[in-house]
Amino acid sequence: MPRTRQALVAVARSVLVVAWPMINDPDASYQELGADWHRRYLDPARKTRDLVRQLQALGHQVALTPTSA
């Protein structure tokens, strides 16, 4: 399959993954995530905290040491 067709199928799938729950549930409504969603979601400190919590929930003891730049 040519790459253009693969990209087209990938984009179409992404759209369907988002649209299907809204089509399938008539009571579903769109909720704006906010203009700063990417900044909040990709915040390194938050990501670190979340990953440490996930490891702790799996029973690991986590100790972080910063790397030298």
Residue pairs with C-beta under 8 A, 6 or more apart in sequence:
1 9
21 28
22 28
22 30
34 40
40 46
48 64
52 62
52 64
55 62
56 62
